[in-house]
């Protein structure tokens, strides 16, 4: 049910806002999280990658939302057994999160990736 609602929301947001909008990126990210939670990692990876590309275009590399996207993509790659790519994404997430440690999103990333210190 949630995925159906996300798909409907994405269709509307793409019509009204276009692809390069933070709300569209959030929708891709949320859909990716849903697919990830269902163990559908390949689909989740595509959605996390779309969210990441949009967020980098909008915010640049050093932003908490970009860190979140790298972290989500890294966890997904790890679940797919693509450890080298996963570690690269997780390291990027960690380094960006260190710049914004007071945001809840970045604090979560720092907590999840403590072994990278």
N, C-alpha and C positions, 0 to 999 in steps of 0.2 A: 504493500500500500504506500509506504513512504517513497519508494522509488518511482511509483506512478505519479505521485504528487510532485516530486522533484523534476521529473521529465516534463510535466505540464508547466511547472514554473519556469523551467529552462526555455521552453518554446516561447512563452510569453515574454520573458526577459530578453531573449535574442531578438524578437520582433521590435520591442520597445527601446532597448538600450544598445544593441549591437554587441559583437563578440568581446570587444576590449573594454569591459566595464567591470569594476570590482564586484558588483553583485552577481554578475555572470560567473566570475572566477569562484566566488563563494559557493555558488550552486554546483559547479563542477566539483569543487572540493567536497561538498556535502554528499553528493552522489557517489564520489569515490570512497568516502568513508562508509557509506552504506554497503557498497559492493565489497569492500575490504572486510567488513564485519561478517559478510556472508561467505567469505573465502573465495570470492571471485576476483583474484588478484590481477589478472591480465586486464580486465575491464577497469578495475580501480586504478591501475597504473596509467592507462590512457587518460582517465579523467583527472588524476592528480597532475599529470604532465601538462594537460591543457590549462589547469588552474595556475600552475607554476609559470608557464609562459606568459599568460595574461598579467599575472601579478608582477613579474619582472618588467614587462613593458610599462605598466602603470606606475609602479613604485620604485623601480631600480632594484639592485641586488641587496642592499642593506635595509631590510624592512622586516618587521615581525611576521607579516603575512607571507612573505617570501620564505622566511625561515620555517614557518609552519608547512608550506608546500614542499620544501626540500625534505623536511622530516617525514611527512606522509609518504612521499615518493620513496624515500630511503627504506622505510619500514615495509613498504609493498615490495620493493626489489629484494629485500632480505627474505621475505616470505616466499618469493619465487626462486630463491637460491642464487641470486645474482649478487653475491656478497661484495665484490669489488666495486660495482656501481652503487650498491647500497651504502657502503662505507663512505664513498665520495659525497653522496647526497647528505648523509647524516653528519659528516664533518662540516659541510657548508652550513647546514642548519645550526649546528652547535656554535660555529664561529659568529654567525649573524646574531644568534640568541645572546651571546656574551655581550654584544653591544647594547642590548635592550633588556637587561636582567630583571627590570621591575615590572615588565608586562607579564600578565598571567600566562599568555601563550608561550613566551620565551622561557619563563621559569619552568614550565612543564617540559620543554625541550631540553633544558639544562639538566633537569632531574632525570629524565629518561636516558640521557647520554652521558652520565657522570664518568664513565670509563674513558672519555675522550679528553679529560682535563690534562 
